[in-house]
Amino acid sequence: EMLNSLELELLVQIADVEMFIKSLPDSHMRRIVTLRVVDNLSWMEVAEKIGGGNTEDSVRMMYNRCFK
């Protein structure tokens, strides 16, 4: 019973995160947030996936600016 309750809570949280990401107006930022939060990638891995000469510092700073 407790396991089912925890599983349901987790599913609700996942849905909330997905709705938040979809609400971001910038597709580039949605990709960064998805890679970092959902896929749990390091900043270096996020930068590599994004490409375009982005560095781990640049994607981290874009992410941080998004949440200020």
Backbone as a chain_set.jsonl record, in Angstrom:
{"seq": "EMLNSLELELLVQIADVEMFIKSLPDSHMRRIVTLRVVDNLSWMEVAEKIGGGNTEDSVRMMYNRCFK", "coords": {"N": [[0.829, -1.199, 0.0], [1.886, 1.293, 0.853], [3.962, 1.489, -0.948], [2.562, 1.72, -3.362], [1.371, 4.198, -2.937], [3.63, 5.875, -2.826], [4.584, 5.485, -5.399], [2.513, 6.616, -6.914], [2.704, 9.27, -6.056], [5.229, 9.905, -7.084], [4.721, 9.698, -9.845], [2.964, 11.845, -10.156], [4.681, 13.972, -9.545], [6.526, 13.726, -11.658], [4.847, 14.307, -13.816], [4.264, 16.96, -13.183], [6.811, 18.152, -13.495], [7.239, 17.692, -16.229], [5.144, 19.249, -17.289], [5.962, 21.778, -16.458], [8.375, 22.064, -17.9], [7.39, 22.017, -20.518], [6.09, 24.425, -20.459], [8.021, 26.354, -20.707], [9.079, 29.055, -22.673], [11.138, 29.056, -24.559], [12.614, 26.921, -26.831], [15.239, 26.032, -26.876], [15.997, 26.347, -24.204], [14.19, 24.572, -23.054], [15.253, 22.182, -23.953], [17.785, 22.18, -22.671], [17.004, 22.122, -19.946], [15.591, 19.707, -19.887], [17.629, 17.846, -20.536], [19.343, 18.219, -18.366], [17.741, 17.95, -15.981], [15.751, 15.887, -16.348], [17.098, 13.863, -17.821], [19.32, 13.752, -16.279], [21.983, 14.575, -16.832], [25.443, 15.596, -16.746], [26.818, 18.965, -16.654], [28.756, 19.181, -18.627], [28.056, 17.057, -20.329], [25.531, 17.948, -21.118], [26.245, 20.263, -22.562], [27.693, 19.065, -24.646], [25.651, 17.598, -25.918], [23.937, 19.663, -26.719], [25.571, 21.137, -28.391], [26.902, 23.332, -30.964], [29.041, 24.919, -30.141], [28.652, 25.462, -27.484], [29.6, 25.629, -24.062], [30.209, 23.852, -20.942], [30.011, 25.737, -18.916], [28.572, 27.793, -20.191], [26.025, 26.645, -20.756], [25.228, 26.061, -18.174], [25.078, 28.631, -17.063], [23.015, 29.72, -18.663], [20.898, 28.089, -17.842], [20.812, 28.752, -15.085], [20.123, 31.489, -15.278], [17.586, 31.253, -16.287], [16.122, 30.444, -14.113], [16.135, 32.526, -12.317]], "CA": [[0.0, 0.0, 0.0], [2.764, 2.462, 0.918], [4.691, 1.528, -2.217], [1.638, 2.261, -4.368], [1.219, 5.613, -2.642], [4.868, 6.529, -3.239], [4.638, 5.434, -6.859], [1.558, 7.602, -7.403], [3.299, 10.582, -5.78], [6.308, 10.082, -8.046], [4.108, 9.941, -11.15], [2.435, 13.206, -10.13], [5.831, 14.864, -9.622], [7.041, 13.646, -13.025], [3.911, 15.052, -14.664], [4.468, 18.379, -12.882], [8.07, 18.569, -14.124], [7.016, 17.716, -17.675], [4.301, 20.408, -17.597], [6.783, 22.97, -16.297], [9.304, 22.141, -19.033], [6.605, 22.392, -21.703], [5.66, 25.821, -20.336], [9.13, 27.254, -21.012], [8.824, 29.586, -24.023], [12.304, 28.896, -25.433], [12.872, 25.495, -27.087], [16.625, 25.771, -26.485], [15.985, 26.195, -22.752], [13.489, 23.317, -22.749], [16.217, 21.099, -24.198], [18.785, 22.212, -21.598], [16.371, 21.672, -18.699], [15.3, 18.276, -20.024], [18.871, 17.082, -20.448], [19.921, 18.335, -17.033], [16.849, 17.497, -14.912], [15.1, 14.616, -16.651], [18.096, 12.867, -18.21], [20.338, 13.769, -15.22], [23.308, 14.676, -17.419], [26.338, 16.623, -16.205], [26.85, 20.155, -17.503], [29.594, 18.87, -19.787], [27.257, 16.222, -21.227], [24.495, 18.812, -21.685], [26.897, 21.097, -23.578], [28.012, 18.21, -25.798], [24.396, 17.272, -26.617], [23.421, 20.896, -27.312], [26.465, 21.463, -29.501], [26.951, 24.73, -31.346], [30.091, 25.645, -29.446], [28.3, 25.72, -26.092], [30.459, 25.008, -23.053], [29.467, 23.498, -19.743], [29.722, 26.982, -18.202], [27.535, 28.578, -20.874], [24.709, 26.037, -20.56], [24.913, 26.217, -16.755], [24.661, 30.023, -16.851], [21.685, 29.88, -19.272], [19.987, 27.396, -16.934], [20.673, 29.558, -13.869], [19.376, 32.707, -15.629], [16.202, 30.862, -16.503], [15.454, 30.246, -12.83], [16.273, 33.699, -11.425]], "C": [[0.873, 1.264, 0.0], [3.548, 2.619, -0.386], [3.814, 2.115, -3.323], [1.451, 3.761, -4.185], [2.444, 6.401, -3.089], [4.993, 6.571, -4.759], [3.705, 6.477, -7.467], [2.106, 9.018, -7.204], [4.416, 10.898, -6.776], [5.757, 10.384, -9.439], [3.543, 11.354, -11.242], [3.581, 14.207, -10.261], [6.427, 14.885, -11.026], [6.15, 14.445, -13.974], [4.063, 16.556, -14.441], [5.73, 18.913, -13.558], [7.887, 18.668, -15.637], [6.166, 18.919, -18.082], [5.099, 21.701, -17.478], [7.715, 23.146, -17.495], [8.565, 22.567, -20.294], [6.182, 23.851, -21.665], [6.777, 26.816, -20.639], [9.003, 27.732, -22.457], [9.95, 29.318, -25.025], [12.629, 27.411, -25.603], [14.297, 25.101, -26.703], [16.705, 25.526, -24.977], [15.256, 24.918, -22.34], [14.435, 22.138, -22.913], [17.259, 21.036, -23.084], [18.194, 21.663, -20.3], [16.076, 20.173, -18.757], [16.566, 17.443, -19.863], [19.428, 17.08, -19.029], [19.045, 17.675, -15.968], [16.29, 16.108, -15.176], [16.128, 13.532, -16.952], [19.266, 12.794, -17.231], [21.762, 13.787, -15.768], [24.135, 15.745, -16.702], [26.29, 17.828, -17.133], [27.681, 19.915, -18.758], [28.805, 18.053, -20.807], [26.142, 17.033, -21.893], [25.087, 19.652, -22.812], [27.213, 20.294, -24.833], [26.758, 17.889, -26.604], [23.83, 18.494, -27.342], [24.254, 21.286, -28.526], [26.546, 22.956, -29.751], [27.994, 25.555, -30.617], [29.759, 25.994, -28.011], [29.253, 24.976, -25.165], [29.614, 24.63, -21.851], [29.113, 24.749, -18.941], [28.596, 27.764, -18.863], [26.15, 27.967, -20.674], [24.284, 26.147, -19.097], [24.416, 27.634, -16.475], [23.29, 30.293, -17.469], [20.617, 29.264, -18.368], [19.727, 28.261, -15.688], [19.893, 30.84, -14.132], [17.901, 32.415, -15.797], [15.44, 30.796, -15.18], [15.669, 31.376, -11.835], [15.006, 34.484, -11.396]], "O": [[0.623, 2.193, -0.768], [3.767, 3.732, -0.864], [4.283, 2.918, -4.129], [1.379, 4.507, -5.161], [2.311, 7.479, -3.669], [5.448, 7.562, -5.33], [4.07, 7.147, -8.432], [1.981, 9.864, -8.09], [4.529, 12.028, -7.251], [6.289, 11.248, -10.136], [3.633, 11.991, -12.292], [3.47, 15.183, -11.003], [6.794, 15.947, -11.528], [6.646, 15.173, -14.834], [3.998, 17.337, -15.39], [5.716, 20.004, -14.129], [8.338, 19.634, -16.253], [6.434, 19.544, -19.108], [4.939, 22.612, -18.29], [7.831, 24.243, -18.04], [9.067, 23.394, -21.056], [5.94, 24.456, -22.71], [6.508, 28.005, -20.811], [8.837, 26.92, -23.366], [9.714, 29.354, -26.233], [12.891, 26.719, -24.619], [14.539, 23.979, -26.259], [17.394, 24.611, -24.526], [15.657, 24.256, -21.383], [14.422, 21.206, -22.109], [17.582, 19.95, -22.603], [18.814, 20.835, -19.634], [16.29, 19.458, -17.778], [16.572, 16.45, -19.136], [19.925, 16.06, -18.551], [19.551, 16.92, -15.138], [16.355, 15.241, -14.304], [16.053, 12.425, -16.417], [20.105, 11.898, -17.326], [22.644, 13.107, -15.244], [23.585, 16.682, -16.124], [25.79, 17.739, -18.254], [27.334, 20.4, -19.835], [28.872, 18.32, -22.007], [25.84, 16.839, -23.071], [24.504, 19.746, -23.892], [27.025, 20.776, -25.95], [26.791, 17.905, -27.835], [23.307, 18.374, -28.45], [23.722, 21.709, -29.552], [26.288, 23.756, -28.851], [27.843, 26.77, -30.489], [30.498, 26.743, -27.373], [29.659, 23.848, -25.442], [28.454, 25.029, -21.743], [28.036, 24.819, -18.349], [27.754, 28.339, -18.173], [25.189, 28.7, -20.443], [23.098, 26.31, -18.812], [23.447, 27.819, -15.739], [22.481, 31.011, -16.881], [19.557, 29.855, -18.159], [18.581, 28.473, -15.291], [19.082, 31.244, -13.299], [17.058, 33.254, -15.478], [14.24, 31.066, -15.141], [15.414, 31.21, -10.642], [14.925, 35.5, -10.706]]}, "num_chains": 1, "name": "protein.A"}
